[in-house]
């Protein structure tokens, strides 16, 4: 298993934990990651993968948009 896949699964596990902790039904005993049905676990991992991909894409687009602007004090002025 690649490190990226391990990260995605850890992210999904954390997402599940905090989603349960912040839900209105938090007073009920929340299910541990191992007791989550495999289909639900696969959905959470897929959602985590998509969220990470979106974050990476947005960061890359932001970096690309800044590439065309000079840093303060480095702009070339003139005709």
C-alpha atoms as an extended CHARMM CRD file, in Angstrom:
* protein
*
        79  EXT
         1         1  UNK       CA              0.0000000000        0.0000000000        0.0000000000  PROA      1               0.0000000000
         2         2  UNK       CA              1.4380000000        3.3880000000       -0.9910000000  PROA      2               0.0000000000
         3         3  UNK       CA              1.9950000000        6.2060000000        1.4750000000  PROA      3               0.0000000000
         4         4  UNK       CA             -0.5790000000        8.2670000000       -0.3910000000  PROA      4               0.0000000000
         5         5  UNK       CA             -3.1970000000        5.5370000000        0.0600000000  PROA      5               0.0000000000
         6         6  UNK       CA             -2.3370000000        5.2460000000        3.7650000000  PROA      6               0.0000000000
         7         7  UNK       CA             -2.7630000000        9.0240000000        4.0910000000  PROA      7               0.0000000000
         8         8  UNK       CA             -6.1390000000        8.9140000000        2.3360000000  PROA      8               0.0000000000
         9         9  UNK       CA             -7.3600000000        6.1550000000        4.6360000000  PROA      9               0.0000000000
        10        10  UNK       CA             -6.1420000000        8.0170000000        7.7290000000  PROA      10              0.0000000000
        11        11  UNK       CA             -7.8920000000       11.1520000000        6.4820000000  PROA      11              0.0000000000
        12        12  UNK       CA            -11.1280000000        9.2060000000        5.9810000000  PROA      12              0.0000000000
        13        13  UNK       CA            -10.8270000000        7.7090000000        9.4670000000  PROA      13              0.0000000000
        14        14  UNK       CA            -10.3520000000       11.1760000000       10.9860000000  PROA      14              0.0000000000
        15        15  UNK       CA            -13.2420000000       12.5500000000        8.9400000000  PROA      15              0.0000000000
        16        16  UNK       CA            -15.4750000000        9.7700000000       10.2610000000  PROA      16              0.0000000000
        17        17  UNK       CA            -14.3530000000       10.4360000000       13.8190000000  PROA      17              0.0000000000
        18        18  UNK       CA            -15.0030000000       14.1900000000       13.6850000000  PROA      18              0.0000000000
        19        19  UNK       CA            -18.2390000000       13.8360000000       11.7430000000  PROA      19              0.0000000000
        20        20  UNK       CA            -19.5570000000       11.6010000000       14.5120000000  PROA      20              0.0000000000
        21        21  UNK       CA            -18.2110000000       13.8840000000       17.2290000000  PROA      21              0.0000000000
        22        22  UNK       CA            -19.9370000000       16.9390000000       15.7420000000  PROA      22              0.0000000000
        23        23  UNK       CA            -23.2420000000       15.3080000000       14.8430000000  PROA      23              0.0000000000
        24        24  UNK       CA            -26.3680000000       15.9900000000       16.9170000000  PROA      24              0.0000000000
        25        25  UNK       CA            -26.5010000000       12.3090000000       17.8130000000  PROA      25              0.0000000000
        26        26  UNK       CA            -23.0500000000       12.5310000000       19.4230000000  PROA      26              0.0000000000
        27        27  UNK       CA            -24.5280000000       11.5370000000       22.7730000000  PROA      27              0.0000000000
        28        28  UNK       CA            -25.0990000000        8.0610000000       21.3980000000  PROA      28              0.0000000000
        29        29  UNK       CA            -22.1250000000        5.7680000000       21.3310000000  PROA      29              0.0000000000
        30        30  UNK       CA            -20.4460000000        6.3590000000       17.9880000000  PROA      30              0.0000000000
        31        31  UNK       CA            -19.2240000000        3.4820000000       15.8880000000  PROA      31              0.0000000000
        32        32  UNK       CA            -15.5120000000        2.8360000000       15.7260000000  PROA      32              0.0000000000
        33        33  UNK       CA            -13.8340000000        2.7990000000       12.3300000000  PROA      33              0.0000000000
        34        34  UNK       CA            -13.5270000000       -0.9810000000       12.3990000000  PROA      34              0.0000000000
        35        35  UNK       CA            -17.2610000000       -1.4100000000       13.0070000000  PROA      35              0.0000000000
        36        36  UNK       CA            -18.2190000000        0.7580000000       10.0040000000  PROA      36              0.0000000000
        37        37  UNK       CA            -19.5960000000       -1.4270000000        7.1940000000  PROA      37              0.0000000000
        38        38  UNK       CA            -17.0950000000       -1.9420000000        4.3380000000  PROA      38              0.0000000000
        39        39  UNK       CA            -19.3130000000       -0.1430000000        1.8000000000  PROA      39              0.0000000000
        40        40  UNK       CA            -19.5160000000        2.9430000000        4.0090000000  PROA      40              0.0000000000
        41        41  UNK       CA            -15.7660000000        2.7810000000        4.6340000000  PROA      41              0.0000000000
        42        42  UNK       CA            -15.1170000000        2.6630000000        0.8670000000  PROA      42              0.0000000000
        43        43  UNK       CA            -17.4010000000        5.6770000000        0.3730000000  PROA      43              0.0000000000
        44        44  UNK       CA            -15.5750000000        7.6250000000        3.0830000000  PROA      44              0.0000000000
        45        45  UNK       CA            -12.1910000000        6.7800000000        1.5640000000  PROA      45              0.0000000000
        46        46  UNK       CA            -13.4360000000        7.8100000000       -1.8970000000  PROA      46              0.0000000000
        47        47  UNK       CA            -14.7880000000       11.0840000000       -0.4750000000  PROA      47              0.0000000000
        48        48  UNK       CA            -11.4650000000       11.7220000000        1.2770000000  PROA      48              0.0000000000
        49        49  UNK       CA             -9.5810000000       11.0360000000       -1.9640000000  PROA      49              0.0000000000
        50        50  UNK       CA            -11.7970000000       13.5270000000       -3.8480000000  PROA      50              0.0000000000
        51        51  UNK       CA            -11.4400000000       16.1610000000       -1.1100000000  PROA      51              0.0000000000
        52        52  UNK       CA             -7.6410000000       15.8650000000       -1.1410000000  PROA      52              0.0000000000
        53        53  UNK       CA             -7.5760000000       16.0240000000       -4.9400000000  PROA      53              0.0000000000
        54        54  UNK       CA             -9.7170000000       19.1730000000       -4.8620000000  PROA      54              0.0000000000
        55        55  UNK       CA             -7.4520000000       20.7890000000       -2.2710000000  PROA      55              0.0000000000
        56        56  UNK       CA             -4.3670000000       19.9770000000       -4.3500000000  PROA      56              0.0000000000
        57        57  UNK       CA             -5.9990000000       21.2890000000       -7.5330000000  PROA      57              0.0000000000
        58        58  UNK       CA             -7.0690000000       24.5450000000       -5.8860000000  PROA      58              0.0000000000
        59        59  UNK       CA             -3.5980000000       25.0700000000       -4.4070000000  PROA      59              0.0000000000
        60        60  UNK       CA             -1.9690000000       24.3980000000       -7.7830000000  PROA      60              0.0000000000
        61        61  UNK       CA             -4.3220000000       26.8420000000       -9.5380000000  PROA      61              0.0000000000
        62        62  UNK       CA             -3.5590000000       29.4880000000       -6.9150000000  PROA      62              0.0000000000
        63        63  UNK       CA              0.1930000000       28.9650000000       -7.3730000000  PROA      63              0.0000000000
        64        64  UNK       CA             -0.1850000000       29.2330000000      -11.1440000000  PROA      64              0.0000000000
        65        65  UNK       CA             -2.1540000000       32.4750000000      -10.8930000000  PROA      65              0.0000000000
        66        66  UNK       CA              0.5380000000       34.0660000000       -8.7280000000  PROA      66              0.0000000000
        67        67  UNK       CA              3.3290000000       33.0240000000      -11.0550000000  PROA      67              0.0000000000
        68        68  UNK       CA              2.5740000000       35.8820000000      -13.4780000000  PROA      68              0.0000000000
        69        69  UNK       CA              2.9200000000       38.6690000000      -10.9560000000  PROA      69              0.0000000000
        70        70  UNK       CA              6.2160000000       40.1560000000       -9.8720000000  PROA      70              0.0000000000
        71        71  UNK       CA              7.2000000000       40.0680000000       -6.2430000000  PROA      71              0.0000000000
        72        72  UNK       CA              7.1400000000       43.4490000000       -4.4890000000  PROA      72              0.0000000000
        73        73  UNK       CA             10.0540000000       45.5790000000       -5.6490000000  PROA      73              0.0000000000
        74        74  UNK       CA             10.9140000000       43.3280000000       -8.6220000000  PROA      74              0.0000000000
        75        75  UNK       CA              8.5810000000       44.7390000000      -11.2790000000  PROA      75              0.0000000000
        76        76  UNK       CA             10.1940000000       46.1060000000      -14.4290000000  PROA      76              0.0000000000
        77        77  UNK       CA              8.7830000000       49.4860000000      -15.3570000000  PROA      77              0.0000000000
        78        78  UNK       CA              9.1540000000       51.1360000000      -18.6800000000  PROA      78              0.0000000000
        79        79  UNK       CA              7.9630000000       51.0840000000      -22.2570000000  PROA      79              0.0000000000
